[in-house]
Amino acid sequence: QVHLVESGGGSVQAGGSLRLSCAASGSTFDISAMGWYRQALGKQRELVADISSGGSTNYANSVKGRFTISRDNGENTVDLQMNSLKPEDPAIYYCVATRSHPARDYWGKGTLVIVST
């Protein structure tokens, strides 16, 4: 089992910044990818960004150039730096970690991001 705890959500004005953090504990030795998804009210959950154990990153087009994902393999943490937040960014942001053997995704409980205009 992998347990994920997110932190750093909150309320910010449009154009502002927030940094989300996620810490993994438990059976973390074979975590491959880690990442962030988000789900806005009335919408499907969508990928925001993910990062492999080797540091390769992948971003949703809507956040490219504004968000940066980073990871500390030794500490089993993944962060999401969110800059230039827009009114379309509010959502519950979920941390996800993928184990290799057996292949399975683990999810955090989510952290709420609010962007005011």
C-alpha positions as CSV (number, residue, x, y, z in Angstrom):
1,Q,0.0,0.0,0.0
2,V,1.0,3.6,-0.7
3,H,-0.4,6.4,1.3
4,L,-0.4,9.9,-0.2
5,V,-1.0,13.2,1.6
6,E,-1.4,16.4,-0.2
7,S,-0.9,19.9,1.1
8,G,-0.7,23.5,-0.1
9,G,-4.1,24.1,-1.5
10,G,-5.9,27.3,-0.8
11,S,-7.4,30.5,-2.2
12,V,-5.4,32.9,-4.4
13,Q,-6.3,35.7,-6.7
14,A,-6.0,35.2,-10.4
15,G,-2.5,35.7,-11.5
16,G,-1.1,34.4,-8.2
17,S,0.8,31.3,-7.3
18,L,0.4,28.3,-5.1
19,R,2.6,25.3,-4.5
20,L,1.1,21.9,-3.9
21,S,3.1,19.1,-2.2
22,C,2.4,15.4,-1.9
23,A,4.2,13.0,0.4
24,A,4.1,9.3,-0.2
25,S,4.6,6.7,2.5
26,G,4.3,2.9,2.8
27,S,5.5,0.6,0.0
28,T,7.2,3.4,-2.0
29,F,10.2,1.4,-3.2
30,D,8.8,0.7,-6.6
31,I,6.9,3.8,-7.3
32,S,7.5,4.7,-11.0
33,A,5.4,7.8,-12.0
34,M,3.9,10.4,-9.8
35,G,1.7,13.2,-10.8
36,W,-1.2,15.5,-10.2
37,Y,-4.8,15.3,-11.5
38,R,-7.6,17.8,-11.0
39,Q,-11.3,17.7,-11.0
40,A,-13.4,20.8,-11.3
41,L,-17.1,20.9,-10.3
42,G,-19.2,19.1,-12.9
43,K,-16.2,18.0,-14.9
44,Q,-14.2,14.8,-15.3
45,R,-10.9,14.3,-13.6
46,E,-8.0,15.3,-15.8
47,L,-4.3,15.0,-15.9
48,V,-2.4,18.1,-14.9
49,A,1.2,16.9,-14.9
50,D,3.2,13.8,-14.2
51,I,6.8,12.9,-13.8
52,S,8.7,9.6,-14.1
53,S,11.3,8.3,-11.7
54,G,13.9,9.5,-14.1
55,G,12.5,13.0,-14.2
56,S,10.7,13.0,-17.5
57,T,7.7,15.3,-17.3
58,N,4.3,15.6,-19.1
59,Y,1.9,18.5,-18.9
60,A,-1.6,19.2,-19.9
61,N,-1.7,21.8,-22.7
62,S,-3.7,24.1,-20.4
63,V,-1.0,24.4,-17.8
64,K,2.2,24.3,-20.0
65,G,4.4,27.3,-19.2
66,R,2.6,28.0,-15.9
67,F,2.9,24.9,-13.8
68,T,6.0,23.0,-12.9
69,I,6.1,19.5,-11.5
70,S,9.1,18.3,-9.5
71,R,10.0,15.2,-7.6
72,D,12.3,14.1,-4.8
73,N,12.8,10.4,-5.2
74,G,14.7,10.1,-1.9
75,E,11.9,11.8,0.1
76,N,9.1,10.3,-2.0
77,T,7.6,13.7,-2.6
78,V,6.1,15.4,-5.6
79,D,5.4,19.1,-5.9
80,L,3.4,21.2,-8.3
81,Q,4.3,24.9,-8.6
82,M,1.4,26.7,-10.0
83,N,2.0,30.2,-11.4
84,S,-0.2,32.7,-13.2
85,L,-3.3,30.9,-11.9
86,K,-6.4,31.5,-14.0
87,P,-10.1,31.4,-13.3
88,E,-10.3,28.0,-15.0
89,D,-7.8,26.4,-12.7
90,P,-9.9,26.0,-9.5
91,A,-10.5,22.3,-8.7
92,I,-9.7,19.6,-6.3
93,Y,-6.1,18.6,-7.1
94,Y,-5.2,14.9,-6.5
95,C,-1.8,13.4,-6.1
96,V,-1.3,10.0,-7.8
97,A,1.5,7.5,-7.5
98,T,2.0,4.5,-9.7
99,R,3.6,1.3,-8.4
100,S,5.2,-1.1,-10.9
101,H,4.7,-4.5,-9.3
102,P,1.9,-5.0,-9.3
103,A,0.9,-2.1,-11.5
104,R,-1.5,0.0,-9.6
105,D,-2.3,3.7,-9.0
106,Y,-2.7,5.2,-5.6
107,W,-4.5,8.4,-5.0
108,G,-4.5,11.0,-2.3
109,K,-7.7,12.6,-0.9
110,G,-7.2,15.8,-2.7
111,T,-6.6,19.5,-1.9
112,L,-8.8,22.3,-2.9
113,V,-7.5,25.2,-5.1
114,I,-9.7,28.3,-5.4
115,V,-8.9,31.2,-7.7
116,S,-10.7,34.4,-7.2
117,T,-11.1,37.2,-9.7
